[in-house]
Amino acid sequence: MITDLLAVAALVGSGVVAGVLFAVALSVLPALLAMPADRYVYTHQLVGRRWDPTMPIIVLTSMVLDIVLAVLTRAEPAALFATAAVLLLGVSVVSHFCNVPINRVVKALDPDEVPPDWRDPRPLWRRWHLLRTALALLGVTVNAVAVVLA
């Protein structure tokens, strides 16, 4: 019974992560790429206010649930839950070491005074974001299969 509840929670959590990252890739990111630098900086700062404290909690909680499930369930679903945990760890690592440092640089800018020699971080941020989105989509898919088999 407890493993069923944990499995549902892990699936919902990884689904939220994948859904948010997919929505950013599909809609938010193209809009940010189309903006002039000053509007991009302002919008990035505005949008990031709620992502930064929330998303790491959801990603890491889902990963921990997957680890617990890998320990508590039988062989095949356990391996799948462990795989989902590794994929969510990948999301966290890419976010923490690639996207977040770029976010910090953008947050430090004044949107009204973007330097003329400013190096636009959007293409690099996009590449890292697409990688973590792919990892998250794989993670929720593996979690879904594990839940079905558990």
Secondary structure, DSSP 8 states (H G I E B T S, - for coil): -HHHHHHHHHHHHHHHHHHHHHHIIIIIHHHHHHS-HHHHHHHHHHHHHHHHHHHHHHHHHHHHHHHHHHHHS-HHHHHHHHHHHHHHHHHHHHIIIIIHHHHHHHHTS-GGG--TT----HHHHHHHHHHHHHHHHHHHHHHHHHHHH-
